[in-house]
């Protein structure tokens, strides 16, 4: 299932002002979600630059088409996240500018000074971790009905992460290859971007701390898609497999309900290709 990469231009619009506590009574998960969004307008252009730099070395026409659609999907993602992030920038977190500048400088430096092999291994490290996390959070049927627009954006983005789940792996393997190099650089990449998310989350919590006593979640309210220790524990087997020598995202089976979501967002799109 979910073997077609569809580039969707989505119609999502966001208000000029927004409460940054996106998940009711959960500052930490709300700000972690925001930090992940803030990362993407810097990381995803870097991913696009990296795979585009490999394009001239790709001799498989099917992989070349997948690479181009991967880049097009990622381009739609970071542009949409920039729109959402603009509302967060007006919500009282001035220190985020310095953190974002640091991140931007890192990715520009990687492009200019690191080898193509490093940049492709970083891209695969990001895609491997996020694909397995997304699969765990999304299956079997996504985040539910009547989602606010920011969660629709995330759900759409996550569907497309699952659609292009094999591309970064295949481009690295086709152009450079090497298990141990991919393992070492991929693990470092995962530390690099997750540590930035943690730092940004910590800063936002400092600026907008949760109340002393947390309100108990109302009965019947669906838990937030980003979860704490239970998520990490349940996700661990999926994460560990990406470090094995025989790992390939081609072996990852996606629940049929994700294809239903893909069809839903295709119908919502302004334009597809």
C-alpha positions as CSV (number, residue, x, y, z in Angstrom):
1,X,0.0,0.0,0.0
2,X,0.9,3.6,-0.4
3,X,3.4,3.1,-3.2
4,X,2.6,6.2,-5.2
5,X,4.2,9.6,-4.6
6,X,1.7,12.4,-5.2
7,X,2.7,16.0,-5.0
8,X,-0.2,18.0,-3.4
9,X,-0.5,21.7,-3.2
10,X,-2.7,22.2,-0.1
11,X,-5.1,25.0,0.7
12,X,-4.4,25.4,4.4
13,X,-4.5,28.9,5.9
14,X,-3.6,29.9,9.4
15,X,-4.8,32.8,11.6
16,X,-2.6,35.8,12.2
17,X,-2.5,35.0,15.9
18,X,-2.6,31.6,17.6
19,X,-2.4,30.1,21.1
20,X,0.9,28.2,21.0
21,X,-0.5,25.6,23.5
22,X,-1.9,23.7,20.5
23,X,-2.8,20.6,22.6
24,X,-5.0,21.6,25.5
25,X,-3.3,21.4,28.9
26,X,-0.1,20.1,27.4
27,X,2.6,22.8,26.9
28,X,5.4,20.3,26.4
29,X,3.9,18.4,23.6
30,X,2.5,21.5,22.0
31,X,5.9,23.2,22.0
32,X,7.7,20.0,20.8
33,X,5.2,20.0,17.9
34,X,6.0,23.6,17.2
35,X,9.8,23.1,17.4
36,X,9.5,20.3,14.8
37,X,7.6,22.7,12.5
38,X,10.2,25.4,13.1
39,X,13.0,22.9,12.1
40,X,11.5,22.1,8.7
41,X,12.0,25.4,6.7
42,X,15.8,24.8,7.2
43,X,16.1,21.1,7.1
44,X,13.8,20.3,4.2
45,X,15.6,22.7,1.7
46,X,18.8,21.0,2.8
47,X,17.3,17.6,2.0
48,X,16.2,18.9,-1.4
49,X,19.7,20.3,-2.1
50,X,21.3,17.0,-1.1
51,X,19.2,14.8,-3.3
52,X,19.3,17.3,-6.2
53,X,23.1,17.2,-6.0
54,X,22.9,13.4,-6.5
55,X,20.5,13.7,-9.4
56,X,23.2,13.6,-12.1
57,X,24.5,10.3,-10.7
58,X,21.2,8.5,-10.7
59,X,20.9,6.1,-13.7
60,X,17.7,4.4,-12.7
61,X,14.8,6.2,-14.4
62,X,12.3,5.1,-11.7
63,X,14.5,6.3,-8.9
64,X,15.1,9.6,-10.7
65,X,11.4,10.2,-10.9
66,X,11.0,9.3,-7.2
67,X,13.9,11.7,-6.3
68,X,12.2,14.5,-8.2
69,X,8.8,13.9,-6.5
70,X,10.5,13.6,-3.1
71,X,12.0,17.1,-3.7
72,X,8.7,18.5,-4.9
73,X,6.8,17.1,-1.8
74,X,9.4,18.4,0.6
75,X,9.2,21.8,-1.1
76,X,5.4,21.9,-0.5
77,X,6.0,20.8,3.1
78,X,8.5,23.5,4.2
79,X,6.5,26.3,2.4
80,X,3.4,25.3,4.3
81,X,5.3,25.1,7.6
82,X,6.7,28.6,7.0
83,X,3.1,29.9,6.8
84,X,2.3,28.2,10.1
85,X,5.5,29.2,11.7
86,X,4.8,32.9,11.0
87,X,1.9,32.8,13.4
88,X,4.2,31.3,16.1
89,X,6.8,34.1,15.6
90,X,4.1,36.5,16.8
91,X,3.3,34.5,19.9
92,X,6.1,35.9,22.2
93,X,9.2,33.7,21.7
94,X,11.9,36.2,20.5
95,X,14.8,33.9,21.3
96,X,13.7,31.5,18.6
97,X,15.3,33.8,16.0
98,X,18.8,33.0,17.3
99,X,18.1,29.3,17.4
100,X,16.7,29.3,13.9
101,X,19.8,31.2,12.6
102,X,22.0,28.6,14.2
103,X,20.1,25.9,12.4
104,X,20.2,27.7,9.1
105,X,23.9,28.2,9.4
106,X,24.4,24.5,10.1
107,X,22.6,23.3,7.0
108,X,24.2,25.9,4.7
109,X,27.6,24.8,6.1
110,X,26.8,21.1,5.5
111,X,25.9,21.8,1.9
112,X,29.0,23.9,1.3
113,X,31.6,21.9,3.2
114,X,30.4,18.3,3.6
115,X,30.6,15.5,1.0
116,X,27.7,14.4,-1.1
117,X,27.9,11.1,0.8
118,X,27.6,12.8,4.2
119,X,24.6,14.9,3.1
120,X,22.8,11.9,1.6
121,X,23.5,9.8,4.7
122,X,22.1,12.7,6.9
123,X,19.0,12.8,4.7
124,X,18.5,9.1,5.1
125,X,19.0,9.3,8.9
126,X,16.3,11.9,9.1
127,X,13.9,10.0,6.8
128,X,14.5,6.7,8.6
129,X,13.8,8.1,12.0
130,X,10.8,10.2,11.0
131,X,9.2,7.5,8.8
132,X,9.2,5.0,11.7
133,X,7.9,7.6,14.2
134,X,5.2,8.8,11.7
135,X,4.1,5.2,11.0
136,X,3.8,4.5,14.7
137,X,1.8,7.8,15.4
138,X,-0.4,7.6,12.3
139,X,-1.5,4.0,12.1
140,X,-4.1,2.6,11.6
141,X,-6.2,5.6,10.6
142,X,-4.4,8.9,11.3
143,X,-5.3,11.4,14.0
144,X,-9.1,11.3,13.9
145,X,-11.9,13.5,12.6
146,X,-12.6,17.2,12.9
147,X,-8.9,18.1,13.3
148,X,-7.9,21.7,13.6
149,X,-6.1,23.1,10.6
150,X,-2.6,22.8,12.0
151,X,-3.2,19.1,12.7
152,X,-4.6,18.6,9.2
153,X,-1.3,20.1,8.0
154,X,0.7,17.6,10.1
155,X,-1.4,14.7,9.0
156,X,-1.0,15.6,5.3
157,X,2.7,16.0,5.8
158,X,3.0,12.7,7.6
159,X,1.1,10.9,4.9
160,X,3.6,12.1,2.3
161,X,6.5,11.2,4.5
162,X,5.2,7.6,4.3
163,X,4.7,7.9,0.5
164,X,8.3,8.8,-0.2
165,X,9.8,6.6,2.6
166,X,12.2,4.7,0.3
167,X,13.7,7.5,-1.7
168,X,16.5,8.9,0.5
169,X,17.6,5.3,1.3
170,X,17.6,4.3,-2.4
171,X,19.4,7.5,-3.5
172,X,22.2,7.0,-0.9
173,X,22.5,3.3,-1.7
174,X,22.5,3.9,-5.5
175,X,25.0,6.8,-5.5
176,X,27.3,6.1,-2.5
177,X,26.3,3.1,-0.5
178,X,28.0,1.7,2.6
179,X,26.2,0.4,5.7
180,X,28.7,1.6,8.4
181,X,29.0,5.1,7.0
182,X,25.2,5.4,6.8
183,X,24.8,4.1,10.3
184,X,27.3,6.5,11.9
185,X,26.3,9.7,10.0
186,X,22.6,8.8,10.2
187,X,22.8,8.4,14.0
188,X,24.7,11.7,14.3
189,X,22.0,13.4,12.1
190,X,19.3,12.1,14.4
191,X,21.1,13.5,17.4
192,X,21.6,16.8,15.6
193,X,18.1,17.6,14.7
194,X,16.4,16.1,17.7
195,X,18.7,18.0,20.1
196,X,17.7,21.2,18.4
197,X,14.1,20.3,18.8
198,X,14.7,19.7,22.5
199,X,16.5,23.0,22.9
200,X,13.8,24.9,21.2
201,X,11.1,23.2,23.2
202,X,13.0,23.9,26.5
203,X,13.2,27.6,25.5
204,X,9.5,27.9,24.8
205,X,8.7,26.1,28.1
206,X,10.8,28.7,29.9
207,X,9.0,31.6,28.2
208,X,5.6,30.1,28.5
209,X,5.7,27.6,31.4
210,X,2.8,25.2,32.2
211,X,0.6,26.0,35.2
212,X,1.7,24.5,38.5
213,X,-1.2,22.0,38.5
214,X,-2.1,20.3,35.3
215,X,-5.8,19.8,34.4
216,X,-6.7,16.2,34.0
217,X,-7.7,15.2,30.5
218,X,-11.4,15.1,30.0
219,X,-13.0,11.7,29.6
220,X,-13.3,10.7,26.0
221,X,-10.7,13.2,24.7
222,X,-8.3,11.6,22.3
223,X,-4.7,11.6,23.4
224,X,-2.3,13.9,21.6
225,X,-0.5,12.3,18.6
226,X,2.9,13.3,20.1
227,X,3.2,11.3,23.3
228,X,5.8,10.8,26.0
229,X,7.4,7.7,27.4
230,X,4.7,5.2,26.2
231,X,5.3,6.4,22.7
232,X,9.1,6.0,23.0
233,X,8.7,2.5,24.5
234,X,6.3,1.4,21.8
235,X,8.4,3.0,19.0
236,X,11.7,1.4,20.1
237,X,11.5,-1.8,18.0
238,X,10.8,0.2,14.9
239,X,13.7,2.6,15.6
240,X,16.1,-0.2,16.4
241,X,15.5,-1.9,13.0
242,X,16.8,1.1,11.1
243,X,20.3,0.4,12.5
244,X,20.4,-3.2,11.4
245,X,22.6,-4.2,8.3
246,X,19.6,-5.7,6.5
247,X,17.3,-2.7,7.1
248,X,15.4,-1.3,4.1
249,X,12.3,0.9,4.1
250,X,11.0,-1.3,1.3
251,X,10.1,-3.9,3.9
252,X,8.0,-1.5,5.9
253,X,4.3,-2.3,5.5
254,X,1.8,0.6,5.8
255,X,-1.7,0.2,7.1
256,X,-4.5,0.4,4.5
257,X,-6.1,3.3,6.5
258,X,-3.1,5.5,5.5
259,X,-4.1,5.1,1.8
260,X,-7.6,6.3,2.7
261,X,-6.0,9.5,4.2
262,X,-3.8,9.9,1.1
263,X,-6.9,9.8,-1.1
264,X,-8.6,12.3,1.3
265,X,-5.8,14.8,1.0
266,X,-5.5,14.3,-2.8
267,X,-9.2,15.4,-3.0
268,X,-8.5,18.4,-0.7
269,X,-5.5,19.6,-2.8
270,X,-5.6,22.7,-5.0
271,X,-3.4,20.9,-7.4
272,X,-1.6,17.5,-7.7
273,X,1.1,16.1,-9.9
